[in-house]
């Protein structure tokens, strides 16, 4: 059985009389990279904020490792579309800032200056190592946000979230404001983290990165994730005997196809899933029934999972993954789900 790190149980939310989410039930396993898609206004960001702990749901419960989420915690990190870096700090100091908060107290920072200063040097060294080795920003350590490109700033923001080692990283359309070429670079960065998860799984270690990526680009969602979940407010709530629209709910949950990661490049599978997601979540006239396109756990039990949920993680003689091909290859061009 997979290690379930995050669970949503019957989560519902509303703002006043405006109903946003209805009966969200999800289980996210450790090491999964999940894409969350859906029409504008269907509650994707609201669900992320509920998971983060800043907006408690009006109904249901969110659990981290079996413990109810009641407030933000260091086991959850988030990166927004508009990177939130401190303009007066360099890249390395921005990344080290979170460590300073979580690994030293106000008392130590205010009164035990000598102890805090030694710890501060350790934090800066860890920040430099992370930026240089994982995010290829060794040349930008001393740059301020206004001196860096948007893509570089977004990498720093992701490093800022990852350095405190959250159990789940939430990404709220982090590449939406970037140009196409820069967006592809950021996709490749996520694929590098994906490969680290696979390597950890093969060696018997816990995959280090569990991520939920909110995106409006279906191509991106399918390509960088190993599971796609779609929310929609176009579902058939009348079929459940409800007197009025109760809010958006999960209408799609399936493993991503192997096609973008398959050496045979079976793009017909990729295109088929993209059209299926459109039909289930984005077409107002479709009125999909809940459960009609929800099959992820059935696929897992049948041995058709991908990524860390694949049934086997053996390595071939050339270092390639035998049972579940890796994601090396050309990045798929992005496309707006509403186009």
Residue pairs with C-beta under 8 A, 6 or more apart in sequence:
2 29
2 30
2 300
2 309
3 29
3 30
3 206
4 27
4 28
4 29
4 30
5 28
5 29
5 30
5 64
5 65
5 167
5 168
5 210
6 26
6 27
6 28
6 51
6 62
6 63
6 64
6 167
6 168
6 210
7 26
7 27
7 28
7 62
7 63
7 66
8 24
8 25
8 26
8 27
8 47
8 51
8 60
8 61
8 62
8 63
9 25
9 60
9 61
9 62
9 63
10 23
10 24
10 25
10 59
10 60
10 61
11 21
11 23
11 24
11 25
11 47
11 50
11 57
11 59
11 60
11 61
11 62
12 19
12 21
12 22
12 23
12 24
12 57
12 58
12 59
12 60
12 246
12 247
13 20
13 21
13 43
13 46
13 47
13 50
13 55
13 57
13 58
13 59
13 247
14 20
14 21
14 58
14 247
19 245
19 246
19 247
20 43
20 46
20 247
20 248
21 43
21 46
21 47
21 50
21 57
21 231
21 247
21 248
21 249
22 237
22 246
22 247
22 248
22 249
23 60
23 246
23 249
24 47
24 60
24 231
24 249
24 250
25 250
26 229
26 250
26 253
27 297
28 34
28 168
28 210
28 212
29 210
29 308
29 309
30 167
30 206
30 207
30 210
30 308
31 197
31 200
31 201
31 206
31 207
31 208
31 209
31 210
31 307
31 308
32 210
32 211
32 226
32 227
32 307
32 308
32 309
33 190
33 193
33 194
33 197
33 209
33 210
33 211
33 213
33 224
33 225
33 226
33 227
33 307
34 211
34 212
34 213
34 225
34 226
34 227
34 228
34 229
35 213
35 214
35 215
35 220
35 221
35 222
35 224
35 225
35 227
35 228
35 229
35 256
36 44
36 47
36 48
36 212
36 213
36 214
36 215
36 221
36 229
36 230
36 231
37 44
37 214
37 215
37 216
37 218
37 221
37 228
37 229
37 230
37 231
37 277
37 281
37 337
38 44
38 230
38 231
38 232
38 248
38 281
38 282
39 232
39 233
39 234
39 281
39 282
39 337
39 338
40 216
40 338
41 233
42 231
42 232
42 233
42 248
42 281
43 231
43 233
43 247
43 248
44 172
44 214
44 231
45 172
45 214
46 55
47 231
48 78
48 170
48 172
48 212
48 214
49 55
50 56
50 57
50 62
50 69
51 62
51 69
51 76
51 168
51 170
51 212
52 72
52 76
52 78
52 170
53 69
53 70
53 71
53 72
53 73
53 76
54 72
56 69
56 70
61 68
62 68
62 69
63 69
64 73
64 75
64 76
64 167
64 168
65 75
65 167
69 76
74 102
74 164
74 166
75 166
75 167
75 168
76 166
76 167
76 168
76 169
76 170
77 161
77 162
77 164
77 166
77 168
77 169
77 170
78 161
78 169
78 170
78 171
78 172
79 154
79 157
79 158
79 161
79 169
79 170
79 171
79 172
79 174
80 157
80 172
80 173
80 174
81 172
81 173
81 174
81 175
81 176
81 177
82 177
83 145
83 150
83 153
83 154
83 156
83 157
83 174
84 157
85 94
85 145
85 153
85 156
85 157
85 160
86 93
86 94
86 97
86 145
87 144
87 145
87 146
88 144
89 97
89 144
90 141
90 142
90 143
90 144
91 131
91 137
91 140
91 141
91 142
91 143
91 144
91 145
91 148
91 152
91 156
92 124
92 127
92 128
92 131
92 141
92 142
93 124
93 127
94 145
94 156
94 160
95 127
95 130
95 131
95 156
95 159
95 160
95 163
96 120
96 123
96 124
96 126
96 127
96 163
97 160
98 160
98 161
98 163
98 164
99 123
99 126
99 127
99 163
99 164
100 109
100 119
100 120
100 123
102 164
103 119
103 123
104 116
104 119
108 115
108 116
108 119
109 116
126 163
127 159
127 163
128 138
128 141
130 159
130 162
130 163
131 137
131 138
131 140
131 141
131 155
131 156
131 159
132 138
132 141
134 159
134 192
135 155
135 156
135 158
135 159
135 189
136 155
137 152
137 155
137 156
137 159
140 148
140 152
140 156
143 152
145 153
145 156
148 156
149 182
150 177
150 178
150 182
151 178
151 182
151 185
151 186
154 174
154 175
154 178
154 186
155 186
155 189
157 174
158 169
158 171
158 174
158 189
161 169
162 169
162 209
165 208
167 210
168 210
168 211
168 212
169 209
169 210
169 211
169 212
170 211
170 212
170 214
171 211
171 212
171 213
171 214
172 214
173 214
173 215
173 216
174 186
174 213
175 182
175 183
175 186
175 187
175 215
175 220
176 215
176 216
178 186
180 333
180 334
183 220
183 334
184 331
187 220
187 223
187 224
187 331
188 331
190 211
190 213
190 224
191 224
191 327
191 328
193 209
193 211
194 209
194 224
194 226
194 307
194 327
195 326
195 327
196 207
196 208
196 209
197 207
197 208
197 209
197 307
197 308
198 207
198 307
198 308
198 313
198 321
198 324
198 326
200 206
200 207
200 208
201 207
201 308
201 313
202 313
202 314
202 315
202 321
207 308
213 221
213 224
213 225
215 221
216 336
216 337
216 338
217 334
217 335
217 336
217 337
218 274
218 277
218 278
218 335
218 337
219 274
219 332
219 333
219 334
219 335
220 332
220 334
221 228
221 277
222 228
222 256
222 257
222 260
222 270
222 273
222 274
222 277
222 332
223 256
223 260
223 327
223 331
223 332
224 327
225 256
226 255
226 256
226 305
226 306
226 307
226 308
226 309
227 253
227 254
227 255
227 256
227 296
227 306
227 307
227 309
228 252
228 253
228 254
228 255
228 256
228 273
228 277
229 250
229 252
229 253
229 296
230 250
230 251
230 252
230 253
230 277
230 280
230 281
230 293
231 248
231 249
231 250
231 251
231 281
232 248
232 249
232 251
232 252
232 280
232 281
232 282
232 288
233 245
233 247
233 248
234 251
234 281
234 282
234 283
234 284
234 285
234 286
234 287
234 288
235 248
235 249
235 251
235 287
235 288
235 289
235 290
236 287
236 288
236 289
236 290
237 245
237 246
239 289
240 290
249 290
250 290
250 294
251 280
251 281
251 288
251 290
251 292
251 293
251 294
252 276
252 277
252 280
252 281
252 288
252 293
252 294
253 293
253 294
253 295
253 296
254 273
254 293
254 294
254 295
254 296
254 299
255 296
255 299
255 300
255 304
255 305
255 306
255 309
256 273
256 306
257 266
257 269
257 270
257 272
257 273
258 266
258 269
258 306
258 324
258 325
259 265
259 266
259 267
259 268
259 269
259 270
260 267
260 270
260 327
260 329
260 332
261 306
261 324
261 325
261 326
261 327
261 328
261 329
262 325
263 325
265 329
270 332
276 293
277 337
278 337
279 286
279 288
280 286
280 288
280 292
280 293
281 288
282 337
282 338
299 305
300 309
303 311
305 311
305 324
306 324
307 324
310 323
310 324
311 323
312 322
312 323
312 324
313 321
313 323
313 324
314 321
314 322
314 323
315 321
315 322
316 322
320 326
